[in-house]
Amino acid sequence: MTRIPPPRRRRALAWGIAATVVSSLGILGVGIVMLLAITVDENYAWLLLVVLPAALIGGAIGGILGVVGLVFARIDRGGFAWPAVGLVLGAGQLLVATALLNGWFV
């Protein structure tokens, strides 16, 4: 008789997609507010006071989810792409938000 191979674990894929989605939502929020401030009215820029802390939290959570996904990818021996993307988006978002808050772009 032939053995049925065990099902492939998809833990890293799930954690990586979750990290990418959480990080992307923070980037999308800041992008929408910046687009509104540039095109519609400059008075929409005050929304950055609300969106930027949410983006920082989203980037931190996305980075943590990406690290957990990378750990599971290492355990399962494969599937490093989605967790790496989530980790890079989260870390990049934290760097850009920190630069904005410290006034490095002014």
N, CA, C and O atoms as CSV, one atom per row, in Angstrom:
chain,resi,resn,atom,element,x,y,z
A,1,MET,N,N,0.828,-1.179,0.000
A,1,MET,CA,C,0.000,0.000,0.000
A,1,MET,C,C,0.876,1.247,0.000
A,1,MET,O,O,1.977,1.274,0.549
A,2,THR,N,N,0.346,2.246,-0.624
A,2,THR,CA,C,1.069,3.521,-0.632
A,2,THR,C,C,0.604,4.384,0.538
A,2,THR,O,O,-0.561,4.368,0.935
A,3,ARG,N,N,1.533,5.113,1.055
A,3,ARG,CA,C,1.206,5.993,2.167
A,3,ARG,C,C,0.740,7.340,1.638
A,3,ARG,O,O,1.262,7.853,0.648
A,4,ILE,N,N,-0.222,7.885,2.296
A,4,ILE,CA,C,-0.689,9.218,1.950
A,4,ILE,C,C,0.224,10.216,2.669
A,4,ILE,O,O,0.413,10.132,3.883
A,5,PRO,N,N,0.785,11.155,1.910
A,5,PRO,CA,C,1.677,12.108,2.573
A,5,PRO,C,C,0.891,12.998,3.539
A,5,PRO,O,O,-0.272,13.322,3.295
A,6,PRO,N,N,1.532,13.382,4.619
A,6,PRO,CA,C,0.833,14.248,5.577
A,6,PRO,C,C,0.537,15.604,4.931
A,6,PRO,O,O,1.275,16.055,4.054
A,7,PRO,N,N,-0.524,16.235,5.361
A,7,PRO,CA,C,-0.844,17.543,4.771
A,7,PRO,C,C,0.244,18.566,5.094
A,7,PRO,O,O,0.821,18.575,6.181
A,8,ARG,N,N,0.495,19.411,4.122
A,8,ARG,CA,C,1.531,20.424,4.288
A,8,ARG,C,C,1.041,21.510,5.239
A,8,ARG,O,O,-0.091,21.981,5.129
A,9,ARG,N,N,1.882,21.892,6.149
A,9,ARG,CA,C,1.499,22.916,7.114
A,9,ARG,C,C,1.548,24.280,6.459
A,9,ARG,O,O,2.488,24.598,5.731
A,10,ARG,N,N,0.549,25.072,6.717
A,10,ARG,CA,C,0.449,26.396,6.115
A,10,ARG,C,C,0.441,27.500,7.172
A,10,ARG,O,O,-0.121,28.574,6.958
A,11,ARG,N,N,1.065,27.225,8.299
A,11,ARG,CA,C,1.071,28.222,9.368
A,11,ARG,C,C,1.820,29.471,8.951
A,11,ARG,O,O,1.361,30.583,9.212
A,12,ALA,N,N,2.962,29.309,8.310
A,12,ALA,CA,C,3.767,30.463,7.904
A,12,ALA,C,C,3.022,31.313,6.883
A,12,ALA,O,O,3.108,32.541,6.909
A,13,LEU,N,N,2.293,30.662,5.987
A,13,LEU,CA,C,1.521,31.397,4.993
A,13,LEU,C,C,0.453,32.253,5.648
A,13,LEU,O,O,0.274,33.413,5.278
A,14,ALA,N,N,-0.251,31.701,6.607
A,14,ALA,CA,C,-1.312,32.443,7.291
A,14,ALA,C,C,-0.745,33.616,8.093
A,14,ALA,O,O,-1.284,34.721,8.035
A,15,TRP,N,N,0.327,33.388,8.833
A,15,TRP,CA,C,0.932,34.471,9.607
A,15,TRP,C,C,1.511,35.540,8.686
A,15,TRP,O,O,1.432,36.730,8.990
A,16,GLY,N,N,2.088,35.126,7.569
A,16,GLY,CA,C,2.674,36.076,6.628
A,16,GLY,C,C,1.624,36.938,5.946
A,16,GLY,O,O,1.816,38.144,5.786
A,17,ILE,N,N,0.518,36.328,5.547
A,17,ILE,CA,C,-0.561,37.106,4.931
A,17,ILE,C,C,-1.166,38.064,5.951
A,17,ILE,O,O,-1.482,39.206,5.616
A,18,ALA,N,N,-1.328,37.614,7.185
A,18,ALA,CA,C,-1.849,38.500,8.227
A,18,ALA,C,C,-0.902,39.677,8.463
A,18,ALA,O,O,-1.358,40.809,8.623
A,19,ALA,N,N,0.402,39.429,8.487
A,19,ALA,CA,C,1.378,40.505,8.672
A,19,ALA,C,C,1.337,41.493,7.517
A,19,ALA,O,O,1.423,42.702,7.729
A,20,THR,N,N,1.208,40.986,6.301
A,20,THR,CA,C,1.157,41.850,5.128
A,20,THR,C,C,-0.103,42.701,5.121
A,20,THR,O,O,-0.048,43.885,4.791
A,21,VAL,N,N,-1.229,42.114,5.479
A,21,VAL,CA,C,-2.487,42.861,5.492
A,21,VAL,C,C,-2.467,43.948,6.557
A,21,VAL,O,O,-2.863,45.083,6.290
A,22,VAL,N,N,-2.012,43.614,7.758
A,22,VAL,CA,C,-1.987,44.598,8.844
A,22,VAL,C,C,-1.046,45.752,8.496
A,22,VAL,O,O,-1.386,46.915,8.710
A,23,SER,N,N,0.118,45.440,7.967
A,23,SER,CA,C,1.064,46.491,7.592
A,23,SER,C,C,0.544,47.326,6.428
A,23,SER,O,O,0.739,48.541,6.403
A,24,SER,N,N,-0.104,46.699,5.482
A,24,SER,CA,C,-0.634,47.418,4.319
A,24,SER,C,C,-1.765,48.351,4.694
A,24,SER,O,O,-1.913,49.411,4.086
A,25,LEU,N,N,-2.564,47.986,5.677
A,25,LEU,CA,C,-3.652,48.872,6.102
A,25,LEU,C,C,-3.115,50.176,6.687
A,25,LEU,O,O,-3.687,51.241,6.454
A,26,GLY,N,N,-2.036,50.102,7.433
A,26,GLY,CA,C,-1.425,51.314,7.959
A,26,GLY,C,C,-0.860,52.198,6.856
A,26,GLY,O,O,-1.014,53.419,6.888
A,27,ILE,N,N,-0.207,51.579,5.884
A,27,ILE,CA,C,0.346,52.329,4.759
A,27,ILE,C,C,-0.777,52.947,3.931
A,27,ILE,O,O,-0.663,54.086,3.478
A,28,LEU,N,N,-1.842,52.211,3.738
A,28,LEU,CA,C,-2.967,52.704,2.950
A,28,LEU,C,C,-3.632,53.909,3.619
A,28,LEU,O,O,-4.003,54.869,2.944
A,29,GLY,N,N,-3.780,53.858,4.934
A,29,GLY,CA,C,-4.391,54.980,5.656
A,29,GLY,C,C,-3.580,56.258,5.526
A,29,GLY,O,O,-4.136,57.324,5.260
A,30,VAL,N,N,-2.272,56.157,5.710
A,30,VAL,CA,C,-1.412,57.330,5.587
A,30,VAL,C,C,-1.410,57.830,4.145
A,30,VAL,O,O,-1.415,59.038,3.908
A,31,GLY,N,N,-1.402,56.919,3.193
A,31,GLY,CA,C,-1.425,57.308,1.782
A,31,GLY,C,C,-2.700,58.043,1.396
A,31,GLY,O,O,-2.653,59.018,0.646
A,32,ILE,N,N,-3.828,57.586,1.901
A,32,ILE,CA,C,-5.101,58.245,1.592
A,32,ILE,C,C,-5.138,59.643,2.190
A,32,ILE,O,O,-5.577,60.584,1.528
A,33,VAL,N,N,-4.687,59.796,3.423
A,33,VAL,CA,C,-4.686,61.115,4.052
A,33,VAL,C,C,-3.736,62.061,3.316
A,33,VAL,O,O,-4.070,63.226,3.097
A,34,MET,N,N,-2.562,61.573,2.936
A,34,MET,CA,C,-1.633,62.422,2.193
A,34,MET,C,C,-2.215,62.818,0.838
A,34,MET,O,O,-2.062,63.962,0.410
A,35,LEU,N,N,-2.874,61.894,0.169
A,35,LEU,CA,C,-3.497,62.192,-1.119
A,35,LEU,C,C,-4.599,63.230,-0.965
A,35,LEU,O,O,-4.715,64.142,-1.783
A,36,LEU,N,N,-5.406,63.092,0.080
A,36,LEU,CA,C,-6.446,64.093,0.340
A,36,LEU,C,C,-5.839,65.457,0.640
A,36,LEU,O,O,-6.347,66.475,0.169
A,37,ALA,N,N,-4.767,65.492,1.415
A,37,ALA,CA,C,-4.150,66.769,1.778
A,37,ALA,C,C,-3.496,67.440,0.566
A,37,ALA,O,O,-3.467,68.668,0.476
A,38,ILE,N,N,-2.984,66.652,-0.344
A,38,ILE,CA,C,-2.318,67.224,-1.514
A,38,ILE,C,C,-3.319,67.672,-2.570
A,38,ILE,O,O,-3.151,68.734,-3.169
A,39,THR,N,N,-4.360,66.876,-2.807
A,39,THR,CA,C,-5.247,67.161,-3.931
A,39,THR,C,C,-6.495,67.946,-3.553
A,39,THR,O,O,-6.853,68.884,-4.266
A,40,VAL,N,N,-7.162,67.607,-2.480
A,40,VAL,CA,C,-8.451,68.201,-2.172
A,40,VAL,C,C,-8.297,69.492,-1.380
A,40,VAL,O,O,-8.663,70.567,-1.855
A,41,ASP,N,N,-7.759,69.383,-0.185
A,41,ASP,CA,C,-7.652,70.541,0.687
A,41,ASP,C,C,-6.523,70.307,1.675
A,41,ASP,O,O,-6.347,69.197,2.177
A,42,GLU,N,N,-5.757,71.357,1.952
A,42,GLU,CA,C,-4.640,71.216,2.887
A,42,GLU,C,C,-5.110,70.975,4.319
A,42,GLU,O,O,-4.339,70.504,5.155
A,43,ASN,N,N,-6.344,71.289,4.599
A,43,ASN,CA,C,-6.855,71.123,5.957
A,43,ASN,C,C,-7.074,69.658,6.332
A,43,ASN,O,O,-7.327,69.351,7.497
A,44,TYR,N,N,-6.982,68.757,5.365
A,44,TYR,CA,C,-7.096,67.334,5.688
A,44,TYR,C,C,-5.829,66.785,6.341
A,44,TYR,O,O,-5.822,65.650,6.816
A,45,ALA,N,N,-4.767,67.572,6.369
A,45,ALA,CA,C,-3.499,67.107,6.939
A,45,ALA,C,C,-3.605,66.848,8.442
A,45,ALA,O,O,-2.795,66.097,8.985
A,46,TRP,N,N,-4.570,67.441,9.121
A,46,TRP,CA,C,-4.726,67.199,10.563
A,46,TRP,C,C,-5.105,65.743,10.832
A,46,TRP,O,O,-4.910,65.248,11.942
A,47,LEU,N,N,-5.641,65.060,9.832
A,47,LEU,CA,C,-5.983,63.644,10.013
A,47,LEU,C,C,-4.739,62.779,10.253
A,47,LEU,O,O,-4.843,61.655,10.745
A,48,LEU,N,N,-3.572,63.309,9.902
A,48,LEU,CA,C,-2.339,62.569,10.194
A,48,LEU,C,C,-2.136,62.381,11.691
A,48,LEU,O,O,-1.489,61.425,12.120
A,49,LEU,N,N,-2.686,63.289,12.482
A,49,LEU,CA,C,-2.591,63.126,13.931
A,49,LEU,C,C,-3.314,61.880,14.413
A,49,LEU,O,O,-2.967,61.324,15.455
A,50,VAL,N,N,-4.307,61.443,13.671
A,50,VAL,CA,C,-5.054,60.238,14.025
A,50,VAL,C,C,-4.467,59.014,13.335
A,50,VAL,O,O,-4.360,57.945,13.936
A,51,VAL,N,N,-4.089,59.177,12.071
A,51,VAL,CA,C,-3.676,58.027,11.263
A,51,VAL,C,C,-2.242,57.598,11.565
A,51,VAL,O,O,-1.939,56.405,11.528
A,52,LEU,N,N,-1.368,58.535,11.858
A,52,LEU,CA,C,0.033,58.183,12.064
A,52,LEU,C,C,0.264,57.286,13.288
A,52,LEU,O,O,1.017,56.319,13.177
A,53,PRO,N,N,-0.348,57.560,14.445
A,53,PRO,CA,C,-0.191,56.600,15.549
A,53,PRO,C,C,-0.790,55.226,15.239
A,53,PRO,O,O,-0.248,54.199,15.646
A,54,ALA,N,N,-1.907,55.218,14.519
A,54,ALA,CA,C,-2.492,53.933,14.118
A,54,ALA,C,C,-1.562,53.192,13.167
A,54,ALA,O,O,-1.464,51.966,13.219
A,55,ALA,N,N,-0.876,53.935,12.294
A,55,ALA,CA,C,0.083,53.311,11.389
A,55,ALA,C,C,1.287,52.763,12.144
A,55,ALA,O,O,1.807,51.701,11.801
A,56,LEU,N,N,1.730,53.477,13.164
A,56,LEU,CA,C,2.831,52.980,13.987
A,56,LEU,C,C,2.459,51.675,14.690
A,56,LEU,O,O,3.243,50.727,14.727
A,57,ILE,N,N,1.269,51.648,15.234
A,57,ILE,CA,C,0.804,50.424,15.906
A,57,ILE,C,C,0.645,49.295,14.897
A,57,ILE,O,O,1.028,48.157,15.166
A,58,GLY,N,N,0.077,49.615,13.728
A,58,GLY,CA,C,-0.076,48.597,12.683
A,58,GLY,C,C,1.254,48.072,12.177
A,58,GLY,O,O,1.393,46.879,11.912
A,59,GLY,N,N,2.233,48.956,12.043
A,59,GLY,CA,C,3.561,48.517,11.615
A,59,GLY,C,C,4.232,47.625,12.643
A,59,GLY,O,O,4.886,46.643,12.292
A,60,ALA,N,N,4.070,47.967,13.909
A,60,ALA,CA,C,4.660,47.135,14.959
A,60,ALA,C,C,4.000,45.762,15.011
A,60,ALA,O,O,4.675,44.739,15.131
A,61,ILE,N,N,2.673,45.753,14.919
A,61,ILE,CA,C,1.955,44.468,14.934
A,61,ILE,C,C,2.300,43.657,13.697
A,61,ILE,O,O,2.500,42.445,13.788
A,62,GLY,N,N,2.374,44.312,12.531
A,62,GLY,CA,C,2.753,43.609,11.304
A,62,GLY,C,C,4.152,43.033,11.374
A,62,GLY,O,O,4.398,41.932,10.882
A,63,GLY,N,N,5.079,43.773,11.987
A,63,GLY,CA,C,6.436,43.264,12.149
A,63,GLY,C,C,6.493,42.050,13.067
A,63,GLY,O,O,7.212,41.088,12.796
A,64,ILE,N,N,5.736,42.103,14.148
A,64,ILE,CA,C,5.699,40.963,15.067
A,64,ILE,C,C,5.080,39.740,14.388
A,64,ILE,O,O,5.584,38.626,14.529
A,65,LEU,N,N,3.995,39.951,13.656
A,65,LEU,CA,C,3.377,38.837,12.934
A,65,LEU,C,C,4.323,38.269,11.880
A,65,LEU,O,O,4.346,37.059,11.652
A,66,GLY,N,N,5.105,39.140,11.237
A,66,GLY,CA,C,6.084,38.676,10.260
A,66,GLY,C,C,7.178,37.833,10.887
A,66,GLY,O,O,7.603,36.832,10.310
A,67,VAL,N,N,7.634,38.231,12.063
A,67,VAL,CA,C,8.672,37.445,12.758
A,67,VAL,C,C,8.119,36.080,13.162
A,67,VAL,O,O,8.801,35.065,13.015
A,68,VAL,N,N,6.899,36.052,13.667
A,68,VAL,CA,C,6.280,34.773,14.030
A,68,VAL,C,C,6.123,33.896,12.787
A,68,VAL,O,O,6.355,32.689,12.840
A,69,GLY,N,N,5.728,34.507,11.672
A,69,GLY,CA,C,5.614,33.753,10.421
A,69,GLY,C,C,6.949,33.206,9.957
A,69,GLY,O,O,7.016,32.082,9.460
A,70,LEU,N,N,8.011,33.982,10.112
A,70,LEU,CA,C,9.345,33.481,9.741
A,70,LEU,C,C,9.778,32.327,10.624
A,70,LEU,O,O,10.424,31.394,10.148
A,71,VAL,N,N,9.432,32.376,11.901
A,71,VAL,CA,C,9.762,31.265,12.800
A,71,VAL,C,C,9.019,30.009,12.357
A,71,VAL,O,O,9.607,28.929,12.298
A,72,PHE,N,N,7.729,30.143,12.044
A,72,PHE,CA,C,6.977,28.980,11.586
A,72,PHE,C,C,7.464,28.493,10.230
A,72,PHE,O,O,7.450,27.291,9.966
A,73,ALA,N,N,7.895,29.402,9.368
A,73,ALA,CA,C,8.448,28.988,8.076
A,73,ALA,C,C,9.736,28.200,8.265
A,73,ALA,O,O,10.000,27.245,7.535
A,74,ARG,N,N,10.523,28.598,9.230
A,74,ARG,CA,C,11.754,27.860,9.511
A,74,ARG,C,C,11.445,26.474,10.072
A,74,ARG,O,O,12.103,25.495,9.721
A,75,ILE,N,N,10.446,26.399,10.942
A,75,ILE,CA,C,10.072,25.102,11.509
A,75,ILE,C,C,9.513,24.177,10.428
A,75,ILE,O,O,9.827,22.987,10.395
A,76,ASP,N,N,8.676,24.740,9.536
A,76,ASP,CA,C,8.043,23.934,8.489
A,76,ASP,C,C,8.919,23.754,7.258
A,76,ASP,O,O,8.547,23.022,6.341
A,77,ARG,N,N,10.067,24.403,7.221
A,77,ARG,CA,C,11.031,24.314,6.117
A,77,ARG,C,C,10.449,24.794,4.791
A,77,ARG,O,O,10.399,24.043,3.817
A,78,GLY,N,N,10.018,26.024,4.761
A,78,GLY,CA,C,9.553,26.588,3.496
A,78,GLY,C,C,8.531,27.684,3.696
A,78,GLY,O,O,7.972,27.846,4.780
A,79,GLY,N,N,8.293,28.438,2.627
A,79,GLY,CA,C,7.273,29.471,2.653
A,79,GLY,C,C,7.706,30.744,3.353
A,79,GLY,O,O,6.993,31.248,4.221
A,80,PHE,N,N,8.872,31.273,2.984
A,80,PHE,CA,C,9.407,32.457,3.642
A,80,PHE,C,C,8.918,33.768,3.026
A,80,PHE,O,O,9.148,34.828,3.608
A,81,ALA,N,N,8.256,33.734,1.873
A,81,ALA,CA,C,7.966,34.955,1.120
A,81,ALA,C,C,6.978,35.877,1.845
A,81,ALA,O,O,7.298,37.039,2.096
A,82,TRP,N,N,5.799,35.384,2.180
A,82,TRP,CA,C,4.788,36.240,2.803
A,82,TRP,C,C,5.218,36.785,4.148
A,82,TRP,O,O,5.014,37.972,4.403
A,83,PRO,N,N,5.808,35.974,5.029
A,83,PRO,CA,C,6.273,36.560,6.293
A,83,PRO,C,C,7.363,37.613,6.091
A,83,PRO,O,O,7.401,38.611,6.811
A,84,ALA,N,N,8.240,37.398,5.126
A,84,ALA,CA,C,9.292,38.385,4.869
A,84,ALA,C,C,8.707,39.693,4.345
A,84,ALA,O,O,9.154,40.772,4.733
A,85,VAL,N,N,7.719,39.603,3.471
A,85,VAL,CA,C,7.066,40.812,2.954
A,85,VAL,C,C,6.374,41.569,4.079
A,85,VAL,O,O,6.477,42.793,4.162
A,86,GLY,N,N,5.670,40.847,4.943
A,86,GLY,CA,C,5.014,41.491,6.074
A,86,GLY,C,C,5.990,42.144,7.019
A,86,GLY,O,O,5.729,43.234,7.528
A,87,LEU,N,N,7.114,41.493,7.263
A,87,LEU,CA,C,8.136,42.050,8.145
A,87,LEU,C,C,8.762,43.298,7.530
A,87,LEU,O,O,8.973,44.289,8.229
A,88,VAL,N,N,9.059,43.264,6.248
A,88,VAL,CA,C,9.663,44.421,5.586
A,88,VAL,C,C,8.694,45.592,5.547
A,88,VAL,O,O,9.094,46.730,5.793
A,89,LEU,N,N,7.426,45.333,5.243
A,89,LEU,CA,C,6.435,46.413,5.244
A,89,LEU,C,C,6.275,47.021,6.634
A,89,LEU,O,O,6.210,48.242,6.777
A,90,GLY,N,N,6.213,46.181,7.644
A,90,GLY,CA,C,6.078,46.684,9.009
A,90,GLY,C,C,7.284,47.492,9.446
A,90,GLY,O,O,7.131,48.558,10.043
A,91,ALA,N,N,8.478,47.002,9.160
A,91,ALA,CA,C,9.689,47.721,9.551
A,91,ALA,C,C,9.831,49.019,8.763
A,91,ALA,O,O,10.207,50.049,9.324
A,92,GLY,N,N,9.534,48.974,7.473
A,92,GLY,CA,C,9.599,50.190,6.667
A,92,GLY,C,C,8.601,51.234,7.120
A,92,GLY,O,O,8.894,52.429,7.132
A,93,GLN,N,N,7.437,50.776,7.486
A,93,GLN,CA,C,6.410,51.686,7.981
A,93,GLN,C,C,6.840,52.331,9.291
A,93,GLN,O,O,6.613,53.524,9.494
A,94,LEU,N,N,7.448,51.575,10.165
A,94,LEU,CA,C,7.949,52.140,11.419
A,94,LEU,C,C,9.056,53.158,11.167
A,94,LEU,O,O,9.104,54.193,11.831
A,95,LEU,N,N,9.940,52.880,10.221
A,95,LEU,CA,C,11.022,53.815,9.919
A,95,LEU,C,C,10.488,55.122,9.340
A,95,LEU,O,O,10.920,56.203,9.741
A,96,VAL,N,N,9.554,55.026,8.402
A,96,VAL,CA,C,8.999,56.233,7.784
A,96,VAL,C,C,8.192,57.038,8.791
A,96,VAL,O,O,8.304,58.263,8.830
A,97,ALA,N,N,7.386,56.375,9.603
A,97,ALA,CA,C,6.587,57.091,10.600
A,97,ALA,C,C,7.473,57.743,11.656
A,97,ALA,O,O,7.185,58.853,12.104
A,98,THR,N,N,8.539,57.073,12.053
A,98,THR,CA,C,9.467,57.661,13.007
A,98,THR,C,C,10.179,58.869,12.396
A,98,THR,O,O,10.392,59.872,13.076
A,99,ALA,N,N,10.543,58.775,11.124
A,99,ALA,CA,C,11.165,59.914,10.440
A,99,ALA,C,C,10.205,61.088,10.353
A,99,ALA,O,O,10.617,62.235,10.529
A,100,LEU,N,N,8.938,60.823,10.085
A,100,LEU,CA,C,7.949,61.905,10.041
A,100,LEU,C,C,7.770,62.552,11.400
A,100,LEU,O,O,7.687,63.777,11.499
A,101,LEU,N,N,7.710,61.747,12.444
A,101,LEU,CA,C,7.512,62.290,13.774
A,101,LEU,C,C,8.724,63.067,14.280
A,101,LEU,O,O,8.570,64.015,15.050
A,102,ASN,N,N,9.913,62.683,13.863
A,102,ASN,CA,C,11.127,63.377,14.302
A,102,ASN,C,C,11.460,64.576,13.416
A,102,ASN,O,O,12.397,65.316,13.714
A,103,GLY,N,N,10.713,64.780,12.341
A,103,GLY,CA,C,10.929,65.925,11.474
A,103,GLY,C,C,12.101,65.782,10.526
A,103,GLY,O,O,12.689,66.789,10.132
A,104,TRP,N,N,12.462,64.567,10.146
A,104,TRP,CA,C,13.582,64.364,9.250
A,104,TRP,C,C,13.229,64.712,7.809
A,104,TRP,O,O,14.131,64.925,6.998
A,105,PHE,N,N,11.936,64.777,7.464
A,105,PHE,CA,C,11.527,65.092,6.100
A,105,PHE,C,C,11.234,66.567,5.898
A,105,PHE,O,O,10.852,66.976,4.802
A,106,VAL,N,N,11.406,67.363,6.926
A,106,VAL,CA,C,11.061,68.782,6.827
A,106,VAL,C,C,12.192,69.566,6.231
A,106,VAL,O,O,12.082,70.781,6.070
